[in-house]
């Protein structure tokens, strides 16, 4: 399971660095920090999803309904964690550049969805 997501996380990190560099050019240090935080929120929530999905995948003999429920539970945790972290950054970081934060976050979440198209080479 982790092998499938490794290139996706690498792409998220690369995209976050690129967006933070662009945000630093336009909005300075706070723009770069905001973009880094947005990307890290997407990466962190994706890691939580993969951790829960991998934990569930180790259990053998599950029915299709149990597999779908485990995937939905992992998705709910991912969305809750992303929302919580976004709220914390917006509430606590006084000089947040919202465009950098949300732009980087949205791109990292979109890149995470590319894992659906990655081939599982085990």
Residue frames as a rotation matrix with the C-alpha (Angstrom) as fourth column:
UNK 1
0.570 0.821 0.000 0.00
0.821 -0.570 0.000 0.00
0.000 0.000 -1.000 0.00
UNK 2
0.482 -0.441 -0.757 2.75
0.160 -0.806 0.570 2.47
-0.862 -0.396 -0.318 0.93
UNK 3
-0.526 -0.755 0.392 4.61
0.494 0.104 0.863 1.75
-0.692 0.648 0.318 -2.31
UNK 4
-0.040 0.624 0.780 1.64
0.986 -0.101 0.131 2.99
0.161 0.775 -0.611 -4.33
UNK 5
0.864 0.497 -0.079 1.49
0.501 -0.835 0.225 6.31
0.046 -0.234 -0.971 -2.49
UNK 6
0.148 -0.897 -0.417 5.22
0.688 -0.210 0.695 7.04
-0.711 -0.389 0.586 -2.28
UNK 7
-0.654 -0.430 0.622 5.44
0.752 -0.456 0.476 8.83
0.079 0.779 0.622 -5.67
UNK 8
0.305 0.841 0.447 2.26
0.643 -0.528 0.555 10.73
0.703 0.119 -0.701 -4.86
UNK 9
0.785 -0.061 -0.617 3.74
0.530 -0.449 0.719 12.08
-0.320 -0.892 -0.320 -1.63
UNK 10
-0.314 -0.949 0.003 6.90
0.747 -0.246 0.618 13.01
-0.585 0.197 0.786 -3.51
UNK 11
-0.415 0.258 0.872 4.82
0.728 -0.481 0.489 14.92
0.546 0.838 0.012 -6.04
UNK 12
0.710 0.698 -0.092 2.97
0.588 -0.516 0.623 16.68
0.387 -0.497 -0.777 -3.22
UNK 13
0.379 -0.656 -0.652 6.25
0.617 -0.346 0.707 17.76
-0.690 -0.670 0.274 -1.64
UNK 14
-0.616 -0.643 0.455 7.60
0.754 -0.316 0.575 19.01
-0.226 0.698 0.680 -4.96
UNK 15
-0.044 0.693 0.719 4.40
0.680 -0.507 0.530 20.93
0.732 0.512 -0.449 -5.75
UNK 16
0.794 0.323 -0.515 4.37
0.608 -0.448 0.656 22.45
-0.019 -0.833 -0.552 -2.26
UNK 17
-0.073 -0.909 -0.411 7.95
0.669 -0.351 0.656 23.66
-0.740 -0.227 0.633 -2.67
UNK 18
-0.650 -0.134 0.748 7.18
0.727 -0.394 0.562 25.17
0.219 0.909 0.354 -6.08
UNK 19
0.339 0.864 0.371 4.04
0.615 -0.502 0.608 26.92
0.712 0.023 -0.702 -4.84
UNK 20
0.659 -0.163 -0.735 5.87
0.645 -0.380 0.663 28.19
-0.387 -0.911 -0.145 -1.73
UNK 21
-0.473 -0.880 0.030 8.58
0.734 -0.375 0.565 29.62
-0.486 0.290 0.824 -3.98
UNK 22
-0.432 0.414 0.801 6.01
0.617 -0.512 0.598 31.41
0.658 0.752 -0.034 -6.13
UNK 23
0.664 0.724 -0.187 4.17
0.607 -0.376 0.700 32.63
0.437 -0.578 -0.689 -3.02
UNK 24
0.208 -0.682 -0.701 7.46
0.761 -0.337 0.554 33.93
-0.614 -0.649 0.449 -1.59
UNK 25
-0.704 -0.460 0.541 8.03
0.709 -0.495 0.502 35.88
0.036 0.737 0.675 -4.82
UNK 26
-0.230 0.723 0.652 4.60
0.379 -0.551 0.744 37.51
0.897 0.418 -0.147 -4.68
UNK 27
0.690 0.675 0.262 3.84
-0.017 -0.347 0.938 37.75
0.724 -0.651 -0.228 -0.94
UNK 28
0.018 -0.785 0.620 7.17
-0.815 -0.370 -0.445 37.41
0.579 -0.497 -0.646 0.85
UNK 29
-0.863 -0.504 0.013 8.04
-0.399 0.666 -0.630 35.20
0.309 -0.549 -0.776 3.78
UNK 30
-0.497 0.740 0.453 4.48
-0.492 0.190 -0.850 34.90
-0.715 -0.645 0.270 5.08
UNK 31
0.412 0.597 -0.689 3.28
-0.907 0.197 -0.372 33.82
-0.086 0.778 0.622 1.65
UNK 32
-0.257 -0.605 -0.754 5.92
-0.595 0.714 -0.370 31.08
0.761 0.354 -0.543 1.56
UNK 33
-0.942 -0.073 0.328 5.10
-0.323 0.463 -0.825 29.91
-0.091 -0.883 -0.460 5.08
UNK 34
-0.084 0.992 0.096 1.38
-0.738 0.003 -0.675 29.89
-0.670 -0.127 0.732 4.31
UNK 35
0.388 0.187 -0.902 1.92
-0.856 0.437 -0.277 27.83
0.342 0.880 0.330 1.16
UNK 36
-0.647 -0.665 -0.374 4.16
-0.429 0.722 -0.543 25.40
0.631 -0.191 -0.752 3.03
UNK 37
-0.760 0.427 0.490 1.52
-0.431 0.234 -0.871 25.00
-0.487 -0.873 0.006 5.73
UNK 38
0.258 0.901 -0.348 -1.19
-0.885 0.076 -0.460 24.38
-0.388 0.426 0.817 3.12
UNK 39
0.120 -0.300 -0.946 0.87
-0.695 0.656 -0.296 21.70
0.709 0.693 -0.130 1.43
UNK 40
-0.868 -0.495 0.027 1.78
-0.344 0.561 -0.753 20.10
0.358 -0.663 -0.657 4.74
UNK 41
-0.330 0.838 0.434 -1.88
-0.713 0.080 -0.696 19.93
-0.618 -0.540 0.571 5.71
UNK 42
0.529 0.523 -0.669 -2.66
-0.844 0.405 -0.352 18.04
0.087 0.750 0.655 2.51
UNK 43
-0.215 -0.710 -0.671 0.30
-0.493 0.671 -0.553 15.72
0.843 0.212 -0.494 2.99
UNK 44
-0.872 -0.127 0.473 -0.49
-0.489 0.267 -0.830 15.06
-0.021 -0.955 -0.295 6.65
UNK 45
0.046 0.964 0.260 -4.13
-0.795 0.193 -0.575 14.25
-0.605 -0.180 0.776 5.99
UNK 46
0.478 0.049 -0.877 -3.08
-0.747 0.548 -0.376 11.97
0.462 0.835 0.299 3.13
UNK 47
-0.612 -0.758 -0.224 -0.65
-0.461 0.572 -0.679 10.16
0.643 -0.312 -0.700 5.42
UNK 48
-0.591 0.485 0.645 -3.45
-0.639 0.207 -0.741 9.59
-0.493 -0.850 0.187 7.93
UNK 49
0.486 0.792 -0.369 -5.60
-0.847 0.324 -0.421 8.11
-0.214 0.517 0.829 5.16
UNK 50
0.177 -0.495 -0.851 -2.86
-0.580 0.646 -0.497 5.76
0.795 0.581 -0.172 3.98
UNK 51
-0.801 -0.488 0.346 -2.04
-0.547 0.363 -0.754 4.70
0.242 -0.794 -0.558 7.54
UNK 52
-0.235 0.801 0.550 -5.66
-0.686 0.264 -0.678 3.76
-0.688 -0.537 0.488 8.27
UNK 53
0.632 0.472 -0.615 -6.15
-0.775 0.403 -0.487 2.09
0.018 0.784 0.620 4.88
UNK 54
-0.170 -0.784 -0.597 -2.92
-0.591 0.566 -0.575 0.08
0.789 0.255 -0.559 5.22
UNK 55
-0.779 -0.055 0.625 -3.89
-0.602 0.343 -0.721 -0.98
-0.175 -0.938 -0.301 8.73
UNK 56
0.210 0.951 0.227 -7.25
-0.707 0.308 -0.637 -2.19
-0.676 -0.026 0.737 7.45
UNK 57
0.495 -0.038 -0.868 -5.71
-0.797 0.378 -0.471 -3.91
0.346 0.925 0.157 4.41
UNK 58
-0.606 -0.795 0.011 -3.54
-0.711 0.535 -0.456 -6.11
0.356 -0.284 -0.890 6.66
UNK 59
-0.398 0.551 0.734 -6.63
-0.534 0.511 -0.674 -7.78
-0.746 -0.660 0.090 8.08
UNK 60
-0.930 0.004 -0.367 -7.50
-0.310 0.523 0.794 -10.77
0.195 0.852 -0.486 5.90
UNK 61
-0.743 0.655 -0.139 -10.92
0.654 0.754 0.057 -12.27
0.143 -0.049 -0.989 5.30
UNK 62
-0.654 0.526 -0.543 -12.91
-0.058 -0.751 -0.658 -9.05
-0.754 -0.399 0.521 5.22
UNK 63
0.093 0.775 0.625 -16.17
0.847 0.269 -0.459 -8.82
-0.523 0.572 -0.632 3.33
UNK 64
-0.393 -0.216 0.894 -16.53
0.784 -0.587 0.203 -6.22
0.481 0.781 0.400 0.55
UNK 65
0.622 0.696 0.359 -18.79
0.354 -0.659 0.664 -4.17
0.699 -0.286 -0.656 2.81
UNK 66
0.759 -0.408 -0.508 -16.15
0.508 -0.116 0.853 -4.08
-0.407 -0.905 0.119 5.54
UNK 67
-0.289 -0.893 0.344 -13.50
0.926 -0.170 0.336 -2.99
-0.242 0.416 0.876 3.04
UNK 68
-0.118 0.339 0.933 -15.67
0.570 -0.747 0.343 -0.14
0.813 0.573 -0.105 1.77
UNK 69
0.881 0.460 -0.109 -16.52
0.329 -0.430 0.841 0.90
0.339 -0.777 -0.530 5.34
UNK 70
0.356 -0.834 -0.421 -12.81
0.744 -0.019 0.668 0.98
-0.566 -0.551 0.614 6.25
UNK 71
-0.488 -0.525 0.697 -12.03
0.853 -0.454 0.256 3.10
0.182 0.720 0.670 3.18
UNK 72
0.278 0.681 0.678 -14.85
0.391 -0.725 0.568 5.52
0.878 0.107 -0.467 4.01
UNK 73
0.873 -0.013 -0.487 -13.68
0.478 -0.172 0.861 5.73
-0.095 -0.985 -0.144 7.61
UNK 74
-0.133 -0.989 -0.065 -10.15
0.882 -0.148 0.448 6.57
-0.453 0.003 0.892 6.42
UNK 75
-0.385 0.059 0.921 -11.58
0.681 -0.656 0.327 9.24
0.623 0.753 0.212 4.11
UNK 76
0.715 0.685 0.141 -13.62
0.364 -0.537 0.761 10.78
0.597 -0.493 -0.633 6.93
UNK 77
0.561 -0.599 -0.571 -10.52
0.657 -0.097 0.748 10.94
-0.503 -0.795 0.339 9.13
UNK 78
-0.442 -0.746 0.498 -8.59
0.894 -0.327 0.305 12.57
-0.065 0.581 0.812 6.25
UNK 79
-0.058 0.504 0.862 -11.27
0.494 -0.736 0.463 15.22
0.867 0.453 -0.207 5.73
UNK 80
0.883 0.390 -0.262 -11.69
0.396 -0.320 0.861 15.89
0.252 -0.864 -0.436 9.45
UNK 81
0.244 -0.881 -0.405 -7.95
0.795 -0.057 0.604 16.23
-0.556 -0.469 0.687 9.98
UNK 82
-0.512 -0.407 0.757 -7.57
0.808 -0.526 0.264 18.53
0.291 0.747 0.598 6.97
UNK 83
0.328 0.734 0.595 -10.44
0.378 -0.679 0.629 20.73
0.866 0.018 -0.500 8.17
UNK 84
0.861 -0.044 -0.507 -9.09
0.499 -0.127 0.857 20.86
-0.102 -0.991 -0.088 11.71
UNK 85
-0.096 -0.988 -0.125 -5.57
0.873 -0.143 0.467 21.75
-0.479 -0.064 0.876 10.59
UNK 86
-0.366 0.041 0.930 -6.84
0.673 -0.678 0.296 24.42
0.642 0.734 0.221 8.18
UNK 87
0.696 0.692 0.193 -8.94
0.323 -0.542 0.776 25.92
0.641 -0.477 -0.601 10.95
UNK 88
0.620 -0.521 -0.587 -5.96
0.676 -0.026 0.736 25.91
-0.399 -0.853 0.336 13.34
UNK 89
-0.451 -0.826 0.339 -3.69
0.886 -0.367 0.285 27.66
-0.112 0.429 0.897 10.85
UNK 90
-0.173 0.451 0.876 -6.32
0.474 -0.741 0.476 30.26
0.863 0.497 -0.086 10.00
UNK 91
0.824 0.559 -0.093 -7.08
0.320 -0.324 0.890 30.86
0.467 -0.763 -0.446 13.68
UNK 92
0.708 -0.565 -0.423 -3.53
0.525 0.021 0.851 30.93
-0.472 -0.825 0.312 15.01
UNK 93
-0.339 -0.879 0.336 -1.32
0.897 -0.193 0.399 32.33
-0.285 0.436 0.853 12.25
UNK 94
0.167 0.448 -0.878 -1.88
0.357 -0.858 -0.370 36.06
-0.919 -0.252 -0.303 12.30
UNK 95
-0.129 -0.347 -0.929 -0.08
-0.635 -0.691 0.346 36.86
-0.762 0.634 -0.131 9.03
UNK 96
-0.253 0.068 0.965 -1.46
0.442 0.895 0.053 34.00
-0.860 0.440 -0.257 6.93
UNK 97
-0.620 0.110 -0.777 -1.69
-0.712 -0.494 0.498 34.56
-0.329 0.862 0.385 3.19
UNK 98
0.088 0.801 0.593 -4.97
-0.400 0.573 -0.715 32.79
-0.913 -0.174 0.370 2.45
UNK 99
0.723 0.174 -0.668 -4.35
-0.689 0.123 -0.714 32.47
-0.042 0.977 0.209 -1.29
UNK 100
-0.247 -0.904 -0.347 -1.04
-0.830 0.383 -0.406 30.68
0.501 0.188 -0.845 -0.68
UNK 101
-0.650 0.047 0.758 -2.46
-0.582 0.611 -0.537 28.46
-0.489 -0.790 -0.370 2.05
UNK 102
0.302 0.887 0.349 -5.56
-0.346 0.443 -0.827 27.38
-0.888 0.129 0.440 0.15
UNK 103
0.577 -0.138 -0.805 -3.83
-0.811 0.018 -0.584 27.16
0.095 0.990 -0.101 -3.22
UNK 104
-0.508 -0.845 -0.165 -1.14
-0.784 0.533 -0.318 24.84
0.357 -0.032 -0.933 -1.94
UNK 105
-0.529 0.394 0.751 -3.69
-0.456 0.615 -0.643 22.82
-0.716 -0.683 -0.146 0.04
UNK 106
0.559 0.817 -0.140 -5.98
-0.529 0.221 -0.819 22.32
-0.639 0.532 0.556 -2.96
UNK 107
0.312 -0.522 -0.794 -3.09
-0.853 0.214 -0.475 21.30
0.418 0.826 -0.379 -5.22
UNK 108
-0.729 -0.636 0.253 -1.79
-0.680 0.632 -0.371 18.79
0.076 -0.442 -0.894 -2.66
UNK 109
-0.193 0.750 0.633 -5.25
-0.374 0.540 -0.754 17.26
-0.907 -0.382 0.177 -2.25
UNK 110
0.705 0.436 -0.559 -5.68
-0.657 0.106 -0.746 17.02
-0.265 0.894 0.361 -6.02
UNK 111
-0.151 -0.839 -0.523 -2.29
-0.866 0.368 -0.339 15.34
0.477 0.402 -0.782 -6.38
UNK 112
-0.671 -0.060 0.740 -3.28
-0.569 0.682 -0.461 12.84
-0.477 -0.729 -0.491 -3.68
UNK 113
0.392 0.900 0.193 -6.27
-0.483 0.380 -0.789 11.83
-0.783 0.216 0.583 -5.79
UNK 114
0.278 -0.372 -0.886 -3.83
-0.927 0.139 -0.349 10.79
0.252 0.918 -0.306 -8.54
UNK 115
-0.649 -0.522 0.554 -2.99
-0.680 0.724 -0.116 7.74
-0.340 -0.452 -0.825 -6.44
UNK 116
0.307 0.842 0.444 -6.16
-0.361 0.535 -0.764 6.20
-0.881 0.074 0.468 -7.84
UNK 117
0.901 0.045 -0.431 -4.44
-0.433 0.112 -0.894 6.04
0.008 0.993 0.121 -11.21
UNK 118
-0.083 -0.994 0.075 -1.08
-0.996 0.085 0.024 4.74
-0.030 -0.073 -0.997 -9.97
UNK 119
0.429 0.151 -0.891 -0.28
-0.365 0.931 -0.017 1.13
0.827 0.332 0.454 -10.78
UNK 120
0.621 -0.184 0.762 0.36
-0.722 0.244 0.648 -1.19
-0.305 -0.952 0.019 -7.87
UNK 121
0.413 -0.592 -0.692 3.62
-0.446 0.531 -0.721 -2.95
0.794 0.607 -0.045 -8.72
UNK 122
0.469 -0.221 0.855 4.25
-0.836 0.202 0.511 -5.47
-0.285 -0.954 -0.090 -5.97
